[in-house]
């Protein structure tokens, strides 16, 4: 009886962990990402915004029209000097500035929605950067900046790899996987699932004795770490499998083949994201060229 309870407990505990752990880890990662952005991006912007308000508002508004919580009378300045024993070498304007900074910080804390100001400004700045750097002139200027960055020791070892990952996931030129194919690789009689990416380097056509195509071979369990092979077009066999099914097959190391996938009628959202990132069948010029051949 004890052995039965122990084995059942282990089985159900492991099952519960397998169900809940992905959700818990995902929420934790999202929370950490939000905390990083909030503390390192939004909060500095909030501080800069408060500084700008303190500096600009008194210059554009009369003293008697300032908000009540923003007004600092001469009497308040004298009281602050006396209570804090501020040296006479510090001007009244400096004391007034500090008091307004404290008043605004208190007002900011009492109205928590103002903390979203930094996030909103950050989003708008990123949007404007995309607009300015997205045109031909902006890309040219930023390309020069990138060349300077990649010459800095430390940056040149890290930046190119980070840029490749970001471009693959979020860039305009994503990997274009047009078809799922099988090839005899790494030797005859061993069939490997791959993704047709398009025509290969034309200089290879001569030695290969015909048109050569490029096939991306994904690796389990992370298809992003695959590699590319080049082989004659007649050695590539297209199969009736979707890109999502092929990714599922690779990620699970062949455990979930299309024939054994539960017919639930619902797609795995994780695999859908990966498929969207990796495939650009109809929109890619490379894919169109491959299809026409």
C-alpha positions as CSV (number, residue, x, y, z in Angstrom):
1,X,0.0,0.0,0.0
2,X,2.8,2.4,0.9
3,X,4.7,1.6,-2.3
4,X,1.5,2.2,-4.3
5,X,1.0,5.6,-2.6
6,X,4.6,6.5,-3.1
7,X,4.6,5.6,-6.8
8,X,1.3,7.4,-7.4
9,X,2.5,10.5,-5.6
10,X,5.7,10.6,-7.7
11,X,3.7,10.1,-10.9
12,X,1.1,12.8,-10.2
13,X,3.7,15.2,-8.7
14,X,5.8,14.8,-11.8
15,X,2.8,15.3,-14.0
16,X,1.7,18.4,-12.1
17,X,5.2,19.8,-12.3
18,X,5.3,19.2,-16.0
19,X,2.0,21.0,-16.4
20,X,2.6,24.0,-14.1
21,X,6.3,24.6,-14.6
22,X,6.2,26.0,-18.1
23,X,3.5,28.5,-17.0
24,X,5.4,29.4,-13.8
25,X,8.7,29.9,-15.6
26,X,7.1,32.0,-18.3
27,X,5.4,34.2,-15.8
28,X,8.6,34.6,-13.9
29,X,10.6,35.5,-17.0
30,X,7.9,38.0,-18.0
31,X,7.9,39.5,-14.5
32,X,11.7,39.8,-14.5
33,X,11.7,41.4,-17.9
34,X,9.0,43.9,-16.8
35,X,11.0,44.6,-13.6
36,X,14.2,45.2,-15.7
37,X,12.4,47.6,-18.1
38,X,10.6,49.4,-15.3
39,X,13.7,49.9,-13.1
40,X,16.3,50.5,-15.8
41,X,14.2,52.3,-18.5
42,X,10.9,53.7,-17.1
43,X,12.2,55.0,-13.8
44,X,15.1,57.0,-15.2
45,X,12.7,58.5,-17.8
46,X,10.3,59.3,-14.9
47,X,13.1,61.1,-13.0
48,X,14.1,63.0,-16.2
49,X,10.4,63.9,-16.7
50,X,10.1,65.3,-13.2
51,X,13.3,67.3,-13.7
52,X,11.9,68.7,-16.9
53,X,8.6,69.7,-15.2
54,X,10.4,71.4,-12.3
55,X,12.6,73.3,-14.8
56,X,10.0,74.2,-17.4
57,X,6.8,74.9,-15.6
58,X,8.0,78.0,-13.5
59,X,9.3,79.5,-16.8
60,X,6.0,79.2,-18.7
61,X,3.6,79.9,-15.8
62,X,3.2,82.7,-13.4
63,X,3.9,82.0,-9.7
64,X,0.3,82.6,-8.7
65,X,-1.0,80.2,-11.4
66,X,1.2,77.2,-10.4
67,X,-0.6,74.2,-8.9
68,X,-0.9,74.5,-5.1
69,X,1.3,71.5,-4.5
70,X,4.0,73.1,-6.7
71,X,4.0,76.5,-5.1
72,X,6.8,77.4,-2.7
73,X,6.4,80.6,-0.8
74,X,9.2,82.7,0.6
75,X,7.9,81.8,4.1
76,X,8.2,78.1,3.3
77,X,11.8,78.7,2.1
78,X,12.7,80.4,5.4
79,X,11.1,77.7,7.4
80,X,13.0,75.1,5.5
81,X,16.3,76.9,6.0
82,X,15.7,77.1,9.7
83,X,14.5,73.5,10.2
84,X,17.2,71.9,8.1
85,X,20.0,74.4,9.1
86,X,20.8,75.1,5.5
87,X,24.0,77.2,5.0
88,X,23.6,80.8,3.9
89,X,25.8,80.1,0.9
90,X,23.0,78.1,-0.6
91,X,20.6,80.4,-2.5
92,X,16.9,80.6,-1.9
93,X,16.3,79.5,-5.5
94,X,18.2,76.3,-4.8
95,X,16.1,75.6,-1.7
96,X,12.9,76.3,-3.7
97,X,14.1,73.9,-6.4
98,X,14.7,71.1,-3.8
99,X,11.3,71.7,-2.2
100,X,9.5,71.5,-5.6
101,X,11.4,68.3,-6.4
102,X,10.2,66.8,-3.1
103,X,6.6,68.0,-3.7
104,X,6.5,66.6,-7.2
105,X,8.0,63.3,-6.1
106,X,5.3,63.1,-3.4
107,X,2.6,64.0,-5.9
108,X,4.0,61.3,-8.2
109,X,3.9,58.6,-5.5
110,X,0.3,59.5,-4.6
111,X,-0.8,59.1,-8.2
112,X,0.6,55.7,-9.1
113,X,-0.6,55.9,-12.7
114,X,2.0,58.6,-13.4
115,X,4.6,55.8,-13.1
116,X,3.4,54.6,-16.5
117,X,4.7,57.8,-18.0
118,X,8.2,56.4,-18.4
119,X,6.9,53.3,-20.1
120,X,4.8,55.3,-22.5
121,X,7.7,57.6,-23.4
122,X,10.0,54.6,-23.8
123,X,7.5,53.0,-26.3
124,X,7.2,56.3,-28.2
125,X,10.9,56.7,-28.4
126,X,11.4,53.2,-29.7
127,X,8.6,53.9,-32.3
128,X,10.3,57.1,-33.4
129,X,13.6,55.3,-33.6
130,X,12.0,52.8,-35.9
131,X,10.6,55.5,-38.0
132,X,13.8,57.5,-38.3
133,X,16.1,54.5,-38.7
134,X,13.7,52.6,-41.0
135,X,14.3,54.8,-44.1
136,X,17.3,54.6,-46.4
137,X,19.1,57.6,-44.8
138,X,18.5,56.4,-41.3
139,X,19.7,52.9,-42.1
140,X,22.9,54.4,-43.7
141,X,23.6,56.5,-40.6
142,X,23.0,53.6,-38.2
143,X,25.1,51.3,-40.3
144,X,28.0,53.7,-39.8
145,X,27.3,53.7,-36.1
146,X,27.3,49.9,-36.0
147,X,30.6,49.8,-37.7
148,X,32.1,52.0,-35.0
149,X,30.4,49.9,-32.3
150,X,31.9,46.7,-33.7
151,X,35.4,48.1,-33.4
152,X,35.1,48.6,-29.6
153,X,36.8,45.8,-27.7
154,X,34.1,43.8,-25.8
155,X,31.3,45.0,-28.0
156,X,32.7,43.4,-31.2
157,X,32.7,40.0,-29.5
158,X,29.1,40.3,-28.3
159,X,27.2,42.7,-30.5
160,X,27.3,40.8,-33.9
161,X,25.9,37.6,-32.3
162,X,23.1,39.5,-30.4
163,X,22.2,41.3,-33.6
164,X,21.9,38.0,-35.5
165,X,19.5,36.6,-33.0
166,X,17.4,39.7,-32.8
167,X,17.3,40.0,-36.6
168,X,16.3,36.4,-37.0
169,X,13.4,36.8,-34.5
170,X,12.2,40.4,-35.1
171,X,14.0,41.6,-38.2
172,X,12.5,42.3,-41.6
173,X,14.5,39.6,-43.3
174,X,13.5,36.4,-41.4
175,X,14.5,33.0,-42.4
176,X,12.4,31.9,-45.4
177,X,11.4,28.3,-45.1
178,X,9.2,27.5,-48.1
179,X,8.8,23.7,-47.9
180,X,9.4,20.7,-45.7
181,X,11.7,18.2,-47.4
182,X,13.6,15.0,-46.7
183,X,17.1,14.3,-47.9
184,X,19.5,11.5,-47.6
185,X,21.9,12.9,-45.1
186,X,24.5,12.4,-43.6
187,X,24.8,9.3,-45.8
188,X,22.7,7.2,-48.2
189,X,19.8,5.4,-46.6
190,X,19.5,7.9,-43.7
191,X,16.6,10.3,-44.3
192,X,16.6,13.7,-42.5
193,X,13.9,16.3,-42.3
194,X,14.9,19.7,-43.5
195,X,13.5,23.0,-44.8
196,X,14.0,24.2,-48.3
197,X,15.3,27.7,-48.2
198,X,15.9,28.4,-51.9
199,X,18.5,28.2,-54.7
200,X,22.1,27.9,-53.5
201,X,25.3,29.5,-54.7
202,X,25.4,29.2,-58.5
203,X,29.1,28.4,-58.6
204,X,28.2,25.0,-57.1
205,X,25.9,24.1,-60.0
206,X,28.9,23.2,-62.2
207,X,30.7,20.7,-59.9
208,X,27.3,19.2,-58.8
209,X,26.2,18.7,-62.4
210,X,22.9,20.5,-62.1
211,X,20.9,23.1,-60.1
212,X,21.8,23.1,-56.4
213,X,19.4,24.1,-53.7
214,X,20.0,25.0,-50.0
215,X,18.3,23.0,-47.3
216,X,18.3,24.0,-43.6
217,X,18.7,21.0,-41.3
218,X,17.3,21.8,-37.8
219,X,18.7,20.1,-34.7
220,X,16.8,18.7,-31.7
221,X,15.6,20.1,-29.4
222,X,16.4,23.6,-30.6
223,X,15.8,24.1,-34.3
224,X,17.4,27.5,-34.3
225,X,20.8,25.8,-34.0
226,X,20.7,23.9,-37.2
227,X,23.0,24.1,-40.2
228,X,22.7,24.5,-44.0
229,X,23.6,21.9,-46.7
230,X,23.7,22.2,-50.4
231,X,22.7,19.4,-52.7
232,X,21.3,18.8,-56.2
233,X,17.7,19.7,-56.6
234,X,16.7,16.2,-57.8
235,X,18.0,14.8,-54.5
236,X,15.5,16.8,-52.5
237,X,12.1,15.2,-51.9
238,X,9.2,17.4,-50.8
239,X,6.8,15.9,-48.3
240,X,3.2,16.8,-47.3
241,X,4.1,18.1,-43.9
242,X,3.5,21.6,-42.6
243,X,6.3,23.7,-41.1
244,X,4.7,23.5,-37.7
245,X,4.4,19.7,-37.8
246,X,8.1,19.5,-38.9
247,X,9.1,21.8,-36.0
248,X,7.1,19.7,-33.6
249,X,8.8,16.6,-34.9
250,X,12.3,18.1,-34.5
251,X,11.7,19.7,-31.1
252,X,10.4,16.5,-29.6
253,X,13.2,14.5,-31.2
254,X,10.7,12.5,-33.3
255,X,8.4,11.6,-30.4
256,X,5.5,13.6,-31.9
257,X,5.3,12.6,-35.5
258,X,2.4,13.9,-37.6
259,X,0.7,10.5,-37.5
260,X,0.6,10.4,-33.7
261,X,-0.3,14.0,-33.0
262,X,-3.6,14.2,-31.1
263,X,-6.4,15.4,-33.4
264,X,-7.6,18.1,-31.0
265,X,-8.1,20.7,-33.8
266,X,-6.0,23.2,-31.9
267,X,-2.5,24.3,-32.8
268,X,0.3,24.6,-30.2
269,X,0.8,28.3,-29.7
270,X,4.5,27.9,-29.0
271,X,5.1,26.1,-32.2
272,X,3.0,28.6,-34.1
273,X,5.3,31.4,-32.8
274,X,8.4,29.5,-33.9
275,X,6.8,28.7,-37.3
276,X,5.9,32.4,-37.8
277,X,9.5,33.4,-37.0
278,X,11.1,30.8,-39.2
279,X,8.8,30.7,-42.2
280,X,8.0,33.3,-44.8
281,X,6.7,31.2,-47.5
282,X,4.7,33.5,-49.7
283,X,6.3,36.8,-48.9
284,X,9.9,35.9,-49.4
285,X,11.6,36.6,-52.8
286,X,13.9,33.7,-52.2
287,X,11.0,31.3,-51.7
288,X,9.2,32.6,-54.8
289,X,12.4,32.0,-56.8
290,X,12.7,28.5,-55.4
291,X,9.1,27.7,-56.2
292,X,9.4,28.9,-59.8
293,X,12.4,26.6,-60.2
